[in-house]
């Protein structure tokens, strides 16, 4: 059984009367990728800042590798690193200068070799003399990721790690993260607004809202909570008759010219298609889209909002 490398218990952060993080508890196992999800303002970034010691908690415990973070902060941070789109680096320093500074801070043995390897991995080796302020948003993101791997971390805290990256580079980054997890058993706490990315990368996810953990499970189990599917049909002929039929039978649908989207329970798909056949409604194309993590996330957010007092 995998060892627990990070344990968070009853973590709370208050700013005056406002509670940003409200008594949350969770754990991260060795070699696991844990997704930390929630809408903007839910408390994700505040949680990561407390896990890094950048911000002090109001109460609660953070334990890395079985050691209290407050008592062993310096030792623990040698084994932890992070990347976030919400931070900046020295504005007028070059890419190489920035990496050299951090490599010295972490006392990386044979630092030049390590820097060269990571620059190639993140495709930054051609811009080592470029100053930070001259980098595009995507290049800055890749530099932050390069920095986060310098010290061979056992735990990575990744806050929107592929934000601002074009799809091709984002795929390469995800593949690199998977390789590090597979080869070196790196554990990762991973936030992202890209639900497809979370579903691909994460072993478990926790969802927080208003600073509280509202749900925790695997992406696969979460998607099973929704039984409805989206049935998409392309119907070229007799559009007016099809529209009238759907309205008569009170079948909820959305249409865009020849494209119809119907949301229905997965168990009723066969009966629905038989109904179309009996009415001699022909379709040119059909696709059945099962619920994904984004559907689950939006459903949870919607339910929470509906529960709010008016």
C-alpha positions in Angstrom: 0.0 0.0 0.0 1.3 3.4 -1.0 2.6 5.6 1.8 0.9 8.9 2.7 3.3 11.7 1.9 1.1 14.7 2.7 -1.7 14.8 5.3 -3.8 17.9 5.8 -6.1 18.0 8.8 -8.7 20.7 9.7 -6.8 23.4 7.8 -8.4 26.8 8.1 -7.6 30.3 6.9 -9.5 33.4 8.0 -9.1 36.9 6.8 -10.9 38.9 9.5 -14.5 37.7 9.4 -14.1 36.0 6.0 -13.2 32.3 6.0 -11.3 31.4 2.8 -10.4 27.8 3.7 -12.8 26.2 6.1 -11.6 23.1 8.1 -10.5 21.0 5.2 -8.8 17.6 5.5 -7.3 15.4 2.8 -4.2 13.3 2.0 -1.8 12.6 -0.8 -0.2 9.2 -1.4 3.2 8.5 -2.9 3.1 8.4 -6.7 -0.5 9.8 -6.7 -1.9 12.7 -8.6 -4.7 14.4 -6.6 -6.9 17.0 -8.3 -7.9 20.0 -6.3 -11.0 21.5 -8.1 -13.4 24.3 -7.4 -14.8 27.5 -8.9 -12.8 30.7 -8.7 -12.6 31.9 -5.1 -13.2 28.4 -3.7 -9.9 28.5 -1.8 -7.6 26.4 -4.0 -4.7 28.9 -4.3 -4.9 29.8 -0.6 -4.6 26.2 0.3 -1.5 25.8 -1.9 0.0 28.9 -0.4 -0.4 27.4 3.1 1.1 24.1 1.9 4.1 26.1 0.8 4.4 28.1 3.9 3.9 31.3 1.9 0.8 32.0 4.0 0.2 30.9 7.6 -2.9 28.9 8.4 -5.3 30.2 11.1 -5.5 26.6 12.4 -5.0 23.0 11.4 -2.1 20.7 10.7 0.1 20.1 7.6 2.2 16.9 7.8 4.8 16.0 5.1 6.5 12.6 5.1 5.2 12.1 8.7 6.8 15.4 9.9 5.0 18.5 11.1 5.5 21.3 8.5 5.8 24.0 11.1 8.7 22.3 12.8 10.6 20.9 9.8 9.8 23.5 7.2 13.3 24.0 5.7 14.0 20.2 5.5 10.5 19.5 3.9 10.8 22.3 1.3 14.0 20.7 -0.1 11.7 17.8 -1.3 8.8 19.9 -2.5 8.4 22.3 -5.4 5.6 24.2 -7.1 4.5 25.9 -10.3 1.7 28.4 -10.5 0.5 30.8 -13.2 -0.2 33.3 -10.4 3.4 34.0 -9.5 6.1 35.9 -11.3 9.9 35.7 -11.4 12.6 38.4 -11.5 11.5 40.6 -14.3 14.9 41.5 -15.9 16.7 38.2 -15.3 17.3 35.8 -18.1 16.0 32.3 -18.3 19.4 30.9 -17.5 20.1 33.3 -14.6 16.7 32.4 -13.0 17.4 28.7 -13.2 20.9 29.1 -11.9 19.7 31.1 -8.9 17.1 28.4 -7.9 19.6 25.6 -8.6 22.0 27.2 -6.1 19.3 27.7 -3.6 18.4 24.1 -3.8 22.1 23.1 -3.8 21.6 20.9 -6.9 24.6 18.7 -7.6 25.9 19.1 -11.2 23.4 21.9 -11.7 24.4 22.8 -15.3 23.6 19.3 -16.4 20.3 19.3 -14.7 19.4 22.7 -16.1 20.3 21.7 -19.6 18.2 18.5 -19.4 15.1 20.4 -18.2 15.5 23.2 -20.7 15.4 20.5 -23.5 12.4 18.8 -21.9 10.4 22.0 -21.8 11.7 23.3 -25.1 13.4 26.4 -23.7 17.0 25.7 -24.6 16.9 28.2 -27.5 15.9 31.1 -25.3 18.3 31.0 -22.3 19.4 34.6 -22.8 15.9 35.9 -23.0 14.7 38.1 -20.1 11.6 37.0 -18.2 9.6 40.1 -19.2 10.2 39.3 -22.8 8.7 35.8 -22.6 5.2 35.0 -23.8 2.6 33.7 -21.3 3.2 30.2 -22.5 7.0 30.5 -22.2 6.6 31.8 -18.7 4.5 28.8 -17.8 7.1 26.4 -19.2 9.9 28.2 -17.3 7.9 27.9 -14.0 7.5 24.2 -14.7 11.3 23.9 -15.5 12.0 25.6 -12.1 9.7 23.3 -10.3 11.6 20.1 -11.4 15.1 21.4 -10.5 15.4 19.8 -7.1 14.1 16.3 -8.1 10.9 16.9 -6.0 9.1 14.1 -4.3 5.9 16.3 -4.1 4.8 18.8 -6.7 2.1 21.4 -6.1 0.9 22.4 -9.6 -1.5 25.3 -9.8 -2.9 25.5 -13.4 0.4 23.9 -14.8 -0.7 24.0 -18.5 -2.5 27.4 -18.5 -1.5 29.6 -21.5 0.1 26.7 -23.4 -0.9 25.8 -26.9 -2.4 22.2 -27.2 0.7 20.6 -28.6 3.0 21.8 -25.8 0.3 21.0 -23.2 0.2 17.4 -24.4 4.0 17.2 -24.1 3.9 18.7 -20.5 1.2 16.1 -19.5 3.3 13.3 -20.9 6.4 14.6 -19.1 4.4 14.7 -15.8 3.2 11.2 -16.3 6.7 10.0 -17.0 8.0 11.6 -13.8 5.2 10.0 -11.8 5.9 6.6 -13.4 9.7 6.6 -13.2 10.3 8.5 -9.9 7.0 8.0 -8.1 6.5 11.8 -7.8 3.3 12.8 -6.0 1.3 15.8 -7.3 -1.4 18.1 -6.1 -3.0 19.4 -9.3 -5.4 22.3 -9.9 -6.9 23.0 -13.3 -10.0 24.4 -14.9 -9.5 22.0 -17.8 -11.7 19.1 -16.7 -10.5 16.8 -19.6 -6.9 17.3 -18.4 -7.9 16.5 -14.8 -9.7 13.4 -15.9 -6.6 12.3 -17.8 -4.1 13.1 -15.1 -5.7 12.6 -11.7 -6.1 9.4 -9.7 -8.5 11.1 -7.3 -10.1 14.5 -7.1 -11.5 16.6 -4.3 -13.9 19.5 -5.0 -14.0 22.5 -2.7 -16.6 25.2 -2.6 -16.5 28.3 -0.3 -13.5 26.8 1.3 -15.1 23.5 2.2 -14.5 20.0 0.7 -17.8 19.0 -0.8 -16.8 15.7 -2.5 -13.8 13.3 -2.9 -13.6 10.3 -5.3 -12.0 9.0 -8.4 -12.9 10.7 -11.7 -14.4 7.4 -12.9 -16.7 7.0 -9.9 -17.8 10.7 -10.1 -18.9 10.4 -13.7 -21.0 7.3 -12.8 -23.1 9.6 -10.5 -24.8 11.1 -13.6 -27.0 8.7 -15.6 -28.0 11.1 -18.4 -26.2 11.2 -21.8 -26.2 13.7 -24.6 -27.6 12.2 -27.8 -26.6 14.3 -30.9 -28.4 13.7 -34.2 -27.9 15.2 -37.6 -31.3 15.2 -39.3 -31.4 16.7 -42.8 -34.9 15.8 -44.0 -38.3 16.9 -42.6 -36.9 19.3 -40.0 -40.3 21.0 -39.4 -42.0 17.6 -38.8 -39.2 16.6 -36.5 -39.5 19.8 -34.5 -43.3 19.4 -34.2 -42.9 15.7 -33.2 -40.4 16.6 -30.4 -42.6 19.4 -29.1 -45.7 17.2 -29.2 -44.0 14.4 -27.3 -42.5 17.0 -24.9 -39.0 15.8 -25.6 -36.5 18.4 -24.3 -34.0 19.2 -27.1 -31.7 21.9 -28.5 -31.4 22.4 -32.2 -29.1 24.3 -34.6 -30.5 23.9 -38.1 -29.9 20.2 -38.8 -28.2 19.3 -35.5 -30.3 18.2 -32.5 -29.1 17.5 -29.0 -31.3 15.5 -26.7 -30.4 14.8 -23.0 -31.9 11.6 -21.7 -31.2 8.7 -19.4 -28.8 6.2 -20.8 -31.3 3.4 -20.2 -33.8 5.1 -22.5 -31.6 5.5 -25.5 -32.7 2.3 -27.3 -36.4 3.1 -26.7 -35.9 6.6 -28.1 -34.2 5.4 -31.2 -37.1 2.9 -31.8 -39.5 5.7 -31.4 -37.7 7.7 -34.1 -37.8 4.6 -36.4 -41.5 4.1 -35.8 -42.1 7.7 -36.9 -39.8 7.2 -39.9 -37.4 9.9 -38.7 -34.1 9.3 -40.4 -30.8 10.7 -39.1 -27.5 11.1 -41.1 -25.2 11.0 -38.1 -25.5 10.0 -34.4 -23.2 10.3 -31.4 -23.8 9.4 -27.8 -21.7 11.4 -25.3 -21.6 10.0 -21.8 -21.1 12.3 -18.8 -17.5 13.5 -18.2 -15.9 15.2 -15.2 -16.9 18.6 -16.5 -20.6 17.6 -16.4 -20.1 16.3 -12.8 -18.3 19.5 -11.8 -21.0 21.8 -13.2 -23.8 19.6 -11.7 -22.2 19.9 -8.2 -21.7 23.6 -8.6 -25.3 24.0 -9.8 -26.7 21.9 -6.9 -24.7 23.9 -4.3 -26.0 27.2 -5.8 -29.6 25.9 -5.6 -29.1 25.1 -2.0 -28.1 28.6 -1.2 -30.7 30.6 0.9 -32.4 33.3 -1.3 
